[in-house]
Amino acid sequence: MIQFIYIASESTTSIGLNIDVDILPDKSQFLAIYPNPIYFGDAPILKVDISTTVMPQIKIYNMLGAEVVNVTISSLNQGRHDISLKYILSPKMASGMYVMDLILDNKIFSRKFTFIK
């Protein structure tokens, strides 16, 4: 919100102006997993910037290297997105450290996170 105030000797005029700005990223990025650590029952999200329309793929590995989750998400357009992990995380996952790979535009972004039941 930008506020302009014009003050004259006999009157004052105030004009408000709302400006909406969409962020259109020029490259895809994995910004964050929030919250981290993730507690069972939380509603965790991935925050990502996407440069072109893409179908993101998420793979989660335990510390032994075993793949515990492999999902492809429906198409997302260019922009900043919050991807919910609530229904992606497996209820069979034990408490511990995991590595998440997010595949966007044939690039793999990896992050560690902690899951606590």
C-alpha positions in Angstrom: 0.0 0.0 0.0 1.4 3.3 -1.0 -0.1 6.4 0.6 0.1 9.9 -1.0 -0.9 12.9 1.0 -1.4 16.3 -0.6 -1.4 19.2 1.9 -2.7 22.6 0.8 -3.3 25.7 2.8 -7.1 25.0 3.1 -7.5 21.2 2.6 -5.7 17.9 2.7 -6.2 15.1 0.3 -5.1 11.5 0.8 -4.9 8.9 -2.0 -4.3 5.2 -1.4 -2.9 2.9 -4.0 -2.6 -0.9 -3.8 0.0 -2.6 -6.0 0.1 -6.4 -6.4 3.3 -7.8 -7.7 3.7 -11.5 -8.9 7.1 -13.0 -8.5 8.0 -14.8 -11.7 11.3 -16.6 -11.1 13.8 -17.0 -13.9 15.2 -20.3 -12.5 13.7 -23.2 -10.5 14.7 -23.4 -6.8 14.0 -25.5 -3.7 13.6 -22.8 -1.1 12.7 -24.6 2.1 11.0 -27.4 4.0 8.9 -25.9 6.7 8.8 -26.8 9.6 12.0 -28.8 10.1 11.9 -30.9 12.1 8.5 -32.3 11.0 6.4 -33.7 13.7 3.8 -36.4 12.9 0.4 -34.6 12.4 2.1 -31.3 11.2 1.1 -29.8 7.9 4.6 -29.4 6.4 5.2 -27.6 3.1 7.9 -27.2 0.5 8.4 -23.7 -0.7 9.6 -23.7 -4.4 10.2 -21.3 -7.2 9.3 -22.7 -10.6 10.6 -21.1 -13.8 8.4 -23.1 -16.3 5.4 -25.3 -16.1 6.5 -28.6 -14.7 5.3 -31.8 -12.9 7.5 -32.0 -9.8 8.7 -35.3 -8.5 9.5 -35.9 -4.9 11.6 -38.8 -3.7 12.4 -39.4 0.0 15.2 -41.7 1.2 16.1 -42.9 4.7 19.7 -42.7 5.9 20.4 -46.2 4.6 19.6 -45.0 1.1 16.3 -46.9 0.8 13.6 -45.0 -1.1 10.5 -44.6 1.1 8.5 -42.2 -1.0 8.3 -41.6 -4.8 5.5 -39.3 -6.0 4.8 -37.1 -9.0 2.7 -34.0 -8.4 0.3 -32.5 -10.9 1.5 -29.8 -13.2 2.5 -26.5 -11.6 2.8 -23.2 -13.5 5.6 -20.7 -13.3 5.8 -18.9 -9.9 6.3 -19.4 -6.2 4.4 -22.4 -4.8 3.8 -24.1 -1.4 3.6 -27.8 -1.9 1.8 -29.6 1.0 3.7 -32.7 2.3 0.8 -33.8 4.5 -0.4 -36.5 2.2 3.0 -37.3 0.7 4.8 -38.4 3.9 4.2 -42.1 4.5 2.6 -43.0 7.8 5.0 -46.0 7.8 8.0 -43.7 8.1 9.9 -44.1 11.4 11.3 -41.2 13.4 14.7 -40.1 12.0 16.7 -38.2 9.4 15.7 -38.3 5.7 16.9 -36.9 2.4 14.3 -35.4 0.0 15.0 -35.0 -3.7 12.8 -32.6 -5.5 13.1 -33.0 -9.3 12.2 -29.8 -11.3 13.2 -29.2 -15.0 15.5 -32.2 -15.0 17.4 -30.7 -12.0 17.6 -32.5 -8.7 17.5 -30.4 -5.5 18.2 -32.3 -2.2 17.5 -31.3 1.4 17.7 -33.2 4.7 14.9 -33.1 7.2 14.0 -34.8 10.5 10.7 -36.6 11.0 9.5 -37.2 14.5 6.6 -39.4 15.4 
